[in-house]
Structure formats: C-alpha cells, structure tokens
Amino acid sequence: MTKIISNLEVTNLIVDHPIGQDNPPLLFPHNDDDSQKPPTQHVLQPSDFDINWQCKLTDTSLDKFIDDGWIIIDKVFEHKALLALQAESGFIDYRDAELTAGIRVSDIRGDRIRWITENFFAGHYYLQSINALAALFNRSLFAGIRHSEAHYACYPVGFGYQWHSDNPAGRDERVISAVFYLNDNWNTHDGGALEIIDKHGVHHNVMPVANRLVIFNSDLPHQVQIAHRQRYSIATWMRRDGLVPFVEGNI
C-alpha cells in the first residue's frame, strides 16, 4: 500500500491498481446491445444538446436562485448527449490545475483539468447549451453575461478543493458558476460532495451524481470534499467581461 496526501486527510491507494483503472466513469450499461454504445463525433449533432431551459428553470427556481443564491437541476441532458460528455471526459489528456496566480498548490486543490475549446466536440456543444442558459438569465435577471467558459475536471482518489469563491479578491467578472456532474452510480460513501454556503449562511452538501447541474452565484463560498472514487465533472462560469479566447500552451 502507498498513500496519497490530500489537503484534508490521508487516503490509501493500491499500488497495483493505478487511479482510473478500476473506477472510470460508467459510460454505458455492460451488455452487447450496440445501440447502447457511446455516440461518436460522426453521429452526434448540436440538436442532441438542445435544452428547453424555460421548462427546467421555472419561476419558482428563479425565485430560489435570487433568494438563496443557488439551485439544482437534475436530468439536464438526454441520454445520448450525457454519454458523449462522459466518454469525452474519460479519454482526454488532463493537466494540472493552477490557482489564479498560476501556481500549482496541491494542498488547496487536487483536480486535474482540461479547458473546453472547439477541439472537444461534446464539450463545445455543452458550452452552446450553457450560453443558451446564460441568455435566459440575461432576459430574466438582467445578469449582463457576455460569454461562458468551462473545463473538464478530474479529482483523483484522496483529493478535493478547499474553501474558495470563483471570483478572486477585488474581481467580479464571473457572474454565475455551474458544475455539471458525470459519474454514474455515485453514493454518499464515495465522498466528493460540493459543499456550498448559501446567502443565508446555511451549508449544503450536494452529491455529484450524473446529469446534475448545480448553479450558483460565483461569489458564494464553496468547496469540494475529499473524493473516495475518481470524480468527473465540468466546471463552468458565465462571465460579464469581454470574450478572451483561451489558448492552451504546448506541453
């Protein structure tokens, strides 16, 4: 046995079974039905990611978002789109995440990420859906959102992300944050909950179950608790500043 040192506790890891071999996202049921295979770029269409946000984001939900600062929407995408996002999250090349100052500090955050660009077909379609949601927020709440950004995130076993808000001190470009979850069959003992403090100072623990979108004010404090199983998600921000294309450096 060896140990991974995380920001909150020490978690055992079996040396002979590297992270990801035993617990990648469950992409589809284990059977021989070809119709259940994950869709590829050749068969996936932008329309597969179309969402009627007005039906999912009701007046009651909007009122709750205004009052509490956060909401949950479950069963966001149809099955085909969800499978595509799960498949893409499991096979991309993740890179170490950094803090705002560009410094890698593993005792604060332990996720590995990959920013979504036009090179990720499922992720790109996901962002188009988020932009449609942002347009609804602009119409309903005059949010002033101008564009969205997102990255895939993978938390290895034994890691989380300590308390933070999504706007650095003195900054307010991020208006609304959202996290979309990708792991099937996630249970309480798997850890990895999003703990968020609402506008009233109340703590909430949200389990990262597949096809769930958590939406919250970017200034709300939150943390990712230690994951006891490899955890996949898409971190998303709706911003009020001008669009600055993200360019990844060579590695």
C-alpha positions as a Python dict, from the first residue, in 0.01 Angstrom:
ca = {
    (1, 'M'): (0, 0, 0),
    (2, 'T'): (106, 356, -65),
    (3, 'K'): (-56, 682, 38),
    (4, 'I'): (-175, 995, -138),
    (5, 'I'): (-151, 1307, 78),
    (6, 'S'): (-454, 1527, 22),
    (7, 'N'): (-547, 1864, 161),
    (8, 'L'): (-772, 1716, 430),
    (9, 'E'): (-672, 1360, 507),
    (10, 'V'): (-459, 1063, 402),
    (11, 'T'): (-618, 808, 170),
    (12, 'N'): (-481, 461, 95),
    (13, 'L'): (-427, 358, -264),
    (14, 'I'): (-346, 11, -400),
    (15, 'V'): (-19, 36, -592),
    (16, 'D'): (-103, -243, -835),
    (17, 'H'): (-422, -70, -948),
    (18, 'P'): (-347, 287, -1066),
    (19, 'I'): (-614, 553, -1040),
    (20, 'G'): (-856, 529, -1328),
    (21, 'Q'): (-815, 159, -1399),
    (22, 'D'): (-1087, 48, -1159),
    (23, 'N'): (-1313, 349, -1144),
    (24, 'P'): (-1351, 546, -1468),
    (25, 'P'): (-1692, 696, -1546),
    (26, 'L'): (-1952, 431, -1628),
    (27, 'L'): (-2014, 518, -1990),
    (28, 'F'): (-2292, 275, -2075),
    (29, 'P'): (-2457, -43, -1941),
    (30, 'H'): (-2247, -357, -1969),
    (31, 'N'): (-2430, -550, -2238),
    (32, 'D'): (-2397, -644, -2605),
    (33, 'D'): (-2660, -403, -2732),
    (34, 'D'): (-2485, -188, -2996),
    (35, 'S'): (-2749, 81, -2952),
    (36, 'Q'): (-2605, 147, -2605),
    (37, 'K'): (-2254, 228, -2728),
    (38, 'P'): (-2136, 586, -2665),
    (39, 'P'): (-2208, 815, -2962),
    (40, 'T'): (-1914, 938, -3169),
    (41, 'Q'): (-1846, 1272, -3328),
    (42, 'H'): (-1984, 1139, -3655),
    (43, 'V'): (-2333, 1076, -3518),
    (44, 'L'): (-2357, 1349, -3253),
    (45, 'Q'): (-2548, 1660, -3356),
    (46, 'P'): (-2580, 2004, -3191),
    (47, 'S'): (-2953, 1936, -3162),
    (48, 'D'): (-2875, 1647, -2923),
    (49, 'F'): (-2771, 1914, -2671),
    (50, 'D'): (-3076, 2135, -2715),
    (51, 'I'): (-3246, 2209, -2382),
    (52, 'N'): (-3568, 2392, -2312),
    (53, 'W'): (-3426, 2594, -2026),
    (54, 'Q'): (-3754, 2775, -1967),
    (55, 'C'): (-3912, 2443, -1871),
    (56, 'K'): (-3623, 2338, -1648),
    (57, 'L'): (-3566, 2680, -1491),
    (58, 'T'): (-3915, 2763, -1366),
    (59, 'D'): (-4025, 3085, -1194),
    (60, 'T'): (-4001, 2900, -863),
    (61, 'S'): (-3641, 2800, -941),
    (62, 'L'): (-3551, 3155, -1038),
    (63, 'D'): (-3703, 3288, -715),
    (64, 'K'): (-3498, 3034, -519),
    (65, 'F'): (-3184, 3134, -705),
    (66, 'I'): (-3244, 3501, -622),
    (67, 'D'): (-3322, 3429, -256),
    (68, 'D'): (-3067, 3158, -177),
    (69, 'G'): (-2805, 3211, -445),
    (70, 'W'): (-2808, 2857, -581),
    (71, 'I'): (-3026, 2585, -736),
    (72, 'I'): (-3002, 2227, -864),
    (73, 'I'): (-3135, 2100, -1197),
    (74, 'D'): (-3140, 1720, -1245),
    (75, 'K'): (-3181, 1520, -1566),
    (76, 'V'): (-3037, 1803, -1771),
    (77, 'F'): (-2947, 1626, -2098),
    (78, 'E'): (-3098, 1342, -2294),
    (79, 'H'): (-2913, 1008, -2275),
    (80, 'K'): (-2716, 1048, -2599),
    (81, 'A'): (-2562, 1382, -2500),
    (82, 'L'): (-2480, 1261, -2149),
    (83, 'L'): (-2299, 954, -2285),
    (84, 'A'): (-2096, 1173, -2520),
    (85, 'L'): (-1984, 1401, -2237),
    (86, 'Q'): (-1899, 1102, -2017),
    (87, 'A'): (-1699, 940, -2294),
    (88, 'E'): (-1509, 1258, -2372),
    (89, 'S'): (-1430, 1322, -2005),
    (90, 'G'): (-1279, 974, -1972),
    (91, 'F'): (-1037, 990, -2263),
    (92, 'I'): (-896, 1343, -2279),
    (93, 'D'): (-548, 1438, -2162),
    (94, 'Y'): (-588, 1611, -1826),
    (95, 'R'): (-337, 1867, -1699),
    (96, 'D'): (-256, 2000, -1353),
    (97, 'A'): (-487, 2280, -1241),
    (98, 'E'): (-346, 2606, -1110),
    (99, 'L'): (-467, 2881, -880),
    (100, 'T'): (-544, 3232, -1004),
    (101, 'A'): (-182, 3340, -968),
    (102, 'G'): (-73, 3050, -1189),
    (103, 'I'): (74, 2844, -904),
    (104, 'R'): (5, 2474, -854),
    (105, 'V'): (-78, 2421, -483),
    (106, 'S'): (-184, 2060, -424),
    (107, 'D'): (-281, 2115, -61),
    (108, 'I'): (-552, 2359, -175),
    (109, 'R'): (-684, 2190, -488),
    (110, 'G'): (-619, 1843, -624),
    (111, 'D'): (-812, 1838, -951),
    (112, 'R'): (-669, 1790, -1297),
    (113, 'I'): (-841, 1984, -1575),
    (114, 'R'): (-869, 2047, -1947),
    (115, 'W'): (-1025, 2367, -2079),
    (116, 'I'): (-1303, 2314, -2333),
    (117, 'T'): (-1230, 2454, -2678),
    (118, 'E'): (-1370, 2381, -3023),
    (119, 'N'): (-1143, 2075, -3026),
    (120, 'F'): (-1377, 1894, -2786),
    (121, 'F'): (-1693, 1823, -2981),
    (122, 'A'): (-1918, 1719, -2691),
    (123, 'G'): (-1778, 1987, -2461),
    (124, 'H'): (-1823, 2251, -2730),
    (125, 'Y'): (-2190, 2156, -2769),
    (126, 'Y'): (-2224, 2164, -2390),
    (127, 'L'): (-2096, 2523, -2387),
    (128, 'Q'): (-2351, 2621, -2651),
    (129, 'S'): (-2624, 2491, -2421),
    (130, 'I'): (-2477, 2690, -2131),
    (131, 'N'): (-2475, 3004, -2346),
    (132, 'A'): (-2847, 2950, -2408),
    (133, 'L'): (-2896, 2926, -2031),
    (134, 'A'): (-2696, 3247, -1987),
    (135, 'A'): (-2926, 3420, -2235),
    (136, 'L'): (-3223, 3317, -2020),
    (137, 'F'): (-3053, 3462, -1711),
    (138, 'N'): (-2994, 3784, -1904),
    (139, 'R'): (-3358, 3809, -2005),
    (140, 'S'): (-3495, 3717, -1663),
    (141, 'L'): (-3244, 3871, -1421),
    (142, 'F'): (-3056, 4126, -1636),
    (143, 'A'): (-2738, 3937, -1545),
    (144, 'G'): (-2521, 4105, -1809),
    (145, 'I'): (-2350, 3778, -1911),
    (146, 'R'): (-2144, 3807, -2230),
    (147, 'H'): (-1986, 3464, -2267),
    (148, 'S'): (-1918, 3135, -2089),
    (149, 'E'): (-1611, 2921, -2024),
    (150, 'A'): (-1571, 2568, -1889),
    (151, 'H'): (-1323, 2292, -1827),
    (152, 'Y'): (-1344, 1920, -1764),
    (153, 'A'): (-1223, 1834, -1413),
    (154, 'C'): (-1100, 1504, -1273),
    (155, 'Y'): (-1044, 1460, -898),
    (156, 'P'): (-825, 1158, -819),
    (157, 'V'): (-898, 949, -511),
    (158, 'G'): (-798, 1136, -196),
    (159, 'F'): (-827, 1491, -326),
    (160, 'G'): (-1069, 1784, -310),
    (161, 'Y'): (-1066, 2162, -335),
    (162, 'Q'): (-1062, 2375, -21),
    (163, 'W'): (-1295, 2668, 51),
    (164, 'H'): (-1292, 2940, -215),
    (165, 'S'): (-1515, 3161, -426),
    (166, 'D'): (-1489, 3178, -804),
    (167, 'N'): (-1403, 3549, -815),
    (168, 'P'): (-1058, 3641, -684),
    (169, 'A'): (-1044, 3929, -435),
    (170, 'G'): (-1143, 4256, -599),
    (171, 'R'): (-1274, 4088, -917),
    (172, 'D'): (-1631, 4029, -1034),
    (173, 'E'): (-1607, 3903, -1395),
    (174, 'R'): (-1770, 3571, -1312),
    (175, 'V'): (-2142, 3621, -1254),
    (176, 'I'): (-2284, 3270, -1229),
    (177, 'S'): (-2100, 2942, -1175),
    (178, 'A'): (-2227, 2597, -1266),
    (179, 'V'): (-2097, 2244, -1221),
    (180, 'F'): (-2220, 1952, -1429),
    (181, 'Y'): (-2156, 1600, -1296),
    (182, 'L'): (-2063, 1292, -1497),
    (183, 'N'): (-2026, 990, -1263),
    (184, 'D'): (-2295, 721, -1269),
    (185, 'N'): (-2392, 533, -953),
    (186, 'W'): (-2236, 784, -714),
    (187, 'N'): (-2306, 710, -346),
    (188, 'T'): (-2259, 901, -22),
    (189, 'H'): (-1960, 687, 79),
    (190, 'D'): (-1785, 795, -244),
    (191, 'G'): (-1741, 1143, -92),
    (192, 'G'): (-1667, 1430, -329),
    (193, 'A'): (-1973, 1636, -236),
    (194, 'L'): (-1991, 2003, -329),
    (195, 'E'): (-2036, 2191, -3),
    (196, 'I'): (-2180, 2536, -60),
    (197, 'I'): (-2279, 2817, 176),
    (198, 'D'): (-2594, 2996, 60),
    (199, 'K'): (-2680, 3365, 102),
    (200, 'H'): (-2821, 3295, 449),
    (201, 'G'): (-2505, 3126, 574),
    (202, 'V'): (-2652, 2775, 557),
    (203, 'H'): (-2425, 2488, 449),
    (204, 'H'): (-2550, 2242, 185),
    (205, 'N'): (-2385, 1919, 62),
    (206, 'V'): (-2462, 1830, -298),
    (207, 'M'): (-2374, 1484, -426),
    (208, 'P'): (-2205, 1477, -769),
    (209, 'V'): (-2448, 1245, -947),
    (210, 'A'): (-2455, 1215, -1324),
    (211, 'N'): (-2664, 1458, -1530),
    (212, 'R'): (-2697, 1706, -1242),
    (213, 'L'): (-2624, 2077, -1287),
    (214, 'V'): (-2562, 2293, -979),
    (215, 'I'): (-2594, 2665, -1050),
    (216, 'F'): (-2479, 2928, -800),
    (217, 'N'): (-2369, 3287, -755),
    (218, 'S'): (-1996, 3298, -828),
    (219, 'D'): (-1927, 3485, -502),
    (220, 'L'): (-2069, 3210, -279),
    (221, 'P'): (-1807, 3018, -75),
    (222, 'H'): (-1785, 2650, -166),
    (223, 'Q'): (-1551, 2352, -150),
    (224, 'V'): (-1520, 2004, -299),
    (225, 'Q'): (-1493, 1745, -25),
    (226, 'I'): (-1242, 1461, -50),
    (227, 'A'): (-1334, 1210, -321),
    (228, 'H'): (-1300, 839, -242),
    (229, 'R'): (-1360, 746, -604),
    (230, 'Q'): (-1232, 916, -917),
    (231, 'R'): (-1469, 1207, -978),
    (232, 'Y'): (-1551, 1370, -1313),
    (233, 'S'): (-1732, 1698, -1375),
    (234, 'I'): (-1745, 2011, -1590),
    (235, 'A'): (-1676, 2339, -1410),
    (236, 'T'): (-1850, 2629, -1582),
    (237, 'W'): (-1858, 3007, -1548),
    (238, 'M'): (-2084, 3268, -1707),
    (239, 'R'): (-1893, 3594, -1735),
    (240, 'R'): (-1973, 3961, -1783),
    (241, 'D'): (-1639, 4066, -1933),
    (242, 'G'): (-1542, 4061, -2299),
    (243, 'L'): (-1463, 3734, -2470),
    (244, 'V'): (-1096, 3643, -2444),
    (245, 'P'): (-1022, 3322, -2639),
    (246, 'F'): (-846, 3060, -2428),
    (247, 'V'): (-528, 2925, -2586),
    (248, 'E'): (-356, 2625, -2433),
    (249, 'G'): (22, 2617, -2431),
    (250, 'N'): (224, 2331, -2571),
    (251, 'I'): (324, 2051, -2336),
}
